[in-house]
Amino acid sequence: MRWLVFMALAPSIAVAQVPAPSAPTQSMPAEPRFENDCTHLYPAAAAEIGAQGVTLVSVRIAANGSIQNAHVAQTSGNADLDKAALACVSDARTKPITSGGTPIEADTQIGVVWQRSYFTGAPAPAFRNLCSSGSYPPIAVRLNHQGEVALSFTIAEGGTVKNVTVVKSSGYDELDQAAIACVTQFRYRPVIQNGKPIAIDGTTVVKWLMR
């Protein structure tokens, strides 16, 4: 039996694959499940040589979700991938960044992950933002508890997470509390408005599944 922990950060998604507690493994990325998919732009030359990586694209996101002033902030290590990432992001739209529930215009970075190519939305996580293999509560494993937790939170000026709140419960307190503890450890690249980092709203969904 293996346990799967899914985490979707709107508009991004990640997955941590969790086997039995005695044999933890590394977290793995999930299938993309959102509109801004760059797969169709995966350069043939890069695919032929097996090039992969992450291109960070600096952008300004308007209050209506349109993307402006896109440029490569950090290379994937492959010029073809970087060029394709820039083209993909420049033509995309995303959910507006909000602060206090109000859409704002702000600068941030979007990560285009060239594995099964997709971009992770804005703001870009500073780390992988995945729950570890030990995150599934042991009591939930014993009782076969599963469910989905929707959370809201604030991404502070420095990219830390605070004020994590359960918007929709899984139905099990131990799963809700484990999701809160996990998301509290998330870290993001700061969002900039008028040259200064600002606090913004964040949401995510943590899916606790066993199979």
C-alpha positions in Angstrom: 0.0 0.0 0.0 1.2 3.5 -0.8 0.0 6.8 0.4 -0.2 9.9 -1.9 -0.2 13.5 -0.7 -1.3 16.0 -3.4 -0.9 19.8 -3.0 -2.3 22.2 -5.5 -1.3 25.8 -5.1 -3.5 27.9 -7.4 -2.5 28.1 -10.1 0.2 25.7 -9.5 0.3 22.0 -8.5 2.8 19.7 -6.8 2.7 16.1 -5.5 4.6 14.2 -2.8 4.6 10.5 -3.2 4.6 8.8 0.2 5.1 5.1 0.6 4.9 3.2 3.9 6.5 5.2 6.7 9.4 2.7 7.0 10.6 3.5 3.4 10.3 7.3 2.7 11.2 8.5 -0.8 11.8 11.8 -2.5 8.9 14.1 -3.4 7.9 14.1 -7.1 6.2 16.8 -9.3 2.6 16.1 -10.3 0.8 16.2 -13.6 -0.1 19.7 -14.7 -3.7 20.5 -14.2 -4.2 24.1 -15.4 -4.6 26.1 -18.6 -1.1 27.6 -19.0 0.6 24.6 -20.3 3.8 25.1 -22.4 4.1 21.5 -23.6 3.3 22.4 -27.2 6.3 24.8 -27.2 8.8 22.2 -26.0 11.7 22.8 -28.5 12.4 19.8 -30.7 16.2 20.4 -30.4 16.0 20.5 -26.6 13.8 17.3 -26.6 16.3 15.5 -28.8 19.1 16.0 -26.4 17.0 15.4 -23.3 17.3 19.0 -22.0 15.3 19.7 -18.9 15.3 22.5 -16.3 13.4 25.4 -14.9 13.3 28.9 -16.5 12.4 31.7 -14.2 10.6 34.5 -16.0 10.2 37.9 -14.3 6.9 39.5 -15.2 4.4 42.2 -14.2 0.9 40.8 -13.7 -1.8 43.3 -14.2 -4.9 43.5 -12.1 -6.9 41.6 -14.8 -4.4 38.7 -14.9 -2.6 39.7 -18.1 1.2 39.3 -18.2 3.5 42.2 -19.2 7.3 43.0 -19.3 8.3 39.3 -19.4 12.1 38.6 -19.4 14.3 35.7 -18.3 15.5 36.1 -14.8 17.2 32.7 -14.4 18.2 30.4 -17.2 17.3 26.7 -17.4 20.7 26.1 -18.8 19.4 25.7 -22.3 18.8 28.7 -24.6 16.0 27.0 -26.6 14.1 26.2 -23.4 14.5 29.8 -22.1 13.3 31.2 -25.5 10.2 28.9 -25.4 9.5 29.7 -21.8 9.5 33.5 -22.6 7.2 33.0 -25.5 4.8 30.8 -23.5 4.6 33.2 -20.5 4.3 36.3 -22.7 1.1 34.9 -24.3 -0.4 33.5 -21.1 -2.9 34.8 -18.6 -3.0 33.9 -15.0 -5.2 34.6 -12.0 -4.6 38.1 -10.7 -2.5 38.6 -7.6 -4.6 39.8 -4.7 -3.9 41.6 -1.5 -6.6 41.8 1.1 -8.9 40.2 -1.5 -8.4 43.0 -4.1 -6.7 42.3 -7.4 -3.4 44.3 -7.8 -0.7 45.0 -10.3 2.6 43.6 -9.1 5.9 42.2 -10.3 6.8 38.6 -9.6 8.5 35.5 -11.2 6.9 32.6 -12.9 8.7 29.3 -13.2 8.4 27.2 -16.4 9.4 23.6 -15.5 10.7 21.8 -18.5 10.1 18.2 -17.6 6.7 17.6 -18.9 6.6 21.3 -19.6 4.3 23.5 -17.5 4.7 26.7 -15.6 3.9 26.9 -11.9 2.1 30.2 -11.7 2.8 33.2 -9.7 4.5 33.9 -7.4 7.2 31.3 -7.9 8.0 29.1 -4.9 11.5 29.7 -3.4 11.7 26.0 -2.7 9.6 23.0 -3.9 6.8 23.6 -1.4 6.0 19.9 -1.0 5.1 18.0 2.1 7.7 15.5 3.2 7.1 11.7 3.2 6.4 11.8 6.9 3.6 14.4 6.7 0.7 11.9 6.5 -0.5 11.7 10.1 0.0 8.1 11.5 -3.4 8.1 13.1 -5.0 8.9 9.7 -3.1 6.0 8.2 -4.3 3.6 10.9 -7.9 4.8 10.5 -7.7 5.0 6.7 -8.7 8.6 6.7 -8.6 10.5 3.4 -9.8 13.8 2.2 -9.1 17.2 0.6 -8.2 20.4 2.6 -8.6 23.8 1.0 -6.6 26.6 2.7 -6.1 30.3 2.4 -3.1 32.2 3.8 -1.0 35.3 3.5 2.3 35.4 1.7 4.4 37.9 3.6 6.7 40.5 2.2 9.7 38.2 2.6 7.9 35.1 1.0 7.1 33.4 4.3 3.5 32.1 4.9 1.3 33.2 7.8 -2.4 33.2 8.8 -3.1 29.8 7.3 -6.8 29.1 7.5 -8.9 26.0 6.5 -11.5 27.1 4.0 -12.8 23.6 3.4 -12.2 20.8 5.8 -11.2 17.3 4.9 -13.6 16.1 7.6 -10.7 14.9 9.8 -9.0 17.2 12.2 -5.7 15.4 12.0 -5.5 15.9 8.2 -6.5 19.5 8.5 -3.9 20.2 11.1 -1.2 18.4 9.1 -2.1 20.4 6.0 -1.8 23.7 8.0 1.6 22.6 9.4 2.9 21.7 5.9 1.7 24.9 4.2 3.1 27.1 7.0 6.6 25.9 5.9 6.1 27.0 2.3 8.3 29.8 1.0 7.8 32.0 -2.0 9.8 34.5 -4.0 8.7 38.0 -2.9 6.1 39.9 -5.0 7.1 43.5 -5.8 4.9 46.6 -6.2 6.3 50.0 -6.8 9.8 48.7 -6.1 8.9 47.2 -2.7 7.9 43.7 -1.6 4.3 43.4 -0.5 2.1 40.8 1.2 -0.4 39.0 -1.0 -3.1 36.4 -0.7 -2.5 32.7 -1.3 -4.6 29.6 -1.6 -3.8 25.9 -1.9 -5.5 22.5 -1.8 -3.9 19.5 0.0 -5.2 16.1 -1.0 -4.6 13.3 1.4 -5.1 10.0 -0.5 -4.2 6.4 0.1 -4.0 3.6 -2.4 
